[in-house]
Amino acid sequence: MGLFVTNEEVVSDSLWVLSYISDTDNDDWLERVAQGDVLHVLCQALLSDNMSLYVPAVKALGSILTSNDPMVIDRCLWSSFLENLAILL
């Protein structure tokens, strides 16, 4: 999968795909995006100096957090999202 490689261009493209997929009201899609190590990669991208990684990660996480499913939101909050967001502030 493109998120788990070292090439930043591939990771950036993968993050943009996730941001577009997560731009939905369908909680099933949001739950699929918020599974496994994907959230960890999104949260780590928040700490990147590279805007091509940071921007799609913020967009995807923002969309995921609009879910009505409390388990999806909890997964985001427990996957270092808040800690990394606090660093940005």
C-alpha positions in Angstrom: 0.0 0.0 0.0 1.2 3.5 -0.8 1.1 4.8 2.7 3.7 2.4 4.0 6.6 3.3 1.6 9.4 5.8 2.0 8.7 7.7 -1.2 7.0 10.9 -0.1 5.4 11.5 -3.5 3.7 8.1 -3.3 2.6 8.7 0.3 1.3 12.1 -0.6 -0.8 10.7 -3.4 -2.1 8.0 -1.1 -3.0 10.6 1.5 -4.9 12.6 -1.1 -6.8 9.4 -2.1 -7.8 8.9 1.6 -8.9 12.5 1.9 -11.2 12.2 -1.1 -12.6 8.8 0.0 -13.2 10.1 3.5 -15.1 13.2 2.2 -18.5 11.5 2.6 -21.4 11.2 5.0 -21.3 7.4 4.8 -20.1 6.2 8.2 -19.2 2.7 6.7 -16.7 4.4 4.4 -15.3 6.5 7.3 -14.9 3.3 9.4 -13.0 1.6 6.6 -10.6 4.5 6.3 -10.1 4.7 10.0 -9.0 1.0 10.4 -5.6 -0.5 11.0 -2.4 1.6 10.8 -4.0 4.1 8.4 -4.9 6.4 11.3 -1.4 6.2 12.7 0.1 7.3 9.3 -2.5 10.1 9.0 -1.5 11.3 12.5 2.2 11.1 11.8 1.7 13.2 8.6 0.4 16.0 10.9 4.0 16.4 12.1 5.5 16.6 8.7 7.2 19.7 7.4 6.1 18.7 3.9 2.8 20.4 3.1 2.0 17.8 0.5 1.8 15.3 3.4 0.3 17.6 6.0 -2.6 19.1 4.0 -4.3 15.8 2.9 -3.8 14.3 6.3 -5.6 17.3 8.0 -8.4 17.0 5.4 -8.8 13.3 5.8 -8.8 13.4 9.6 -11.2 16.3 9.6 -13.6 14.2 7.5 -13.2 11.1 9.6 -14.0 13.1 12.7 -17.4 14.1 11.3 -18.5 10.5 11.6 -21.6 9.7 13.7 -19.9 6.5 14.9 -18.4 7.1 18.3 -16.0 4.2 17.8 -14.5 5.8 14.8 -14.0 9.1 16.6 -12.5 7.3 19.6 -10.1 5.5 17.3 -8.9 8.9 16.0 -8.6 10.4 19.4 -6.6 7.5 20.7 -4.2 7.3 17.8 -2.1 10.3 18.8 -4.4 12.7 16.9 -4.8 15.1 19.9 -1.1 15.0 20.9 0.0 15.8 17.3 -2.6 18.5 17.0 -1.5 20.1 20.2 2.1 20.2 18.8 0.8 22.2 15.8 -1.0 24.7 18.0 
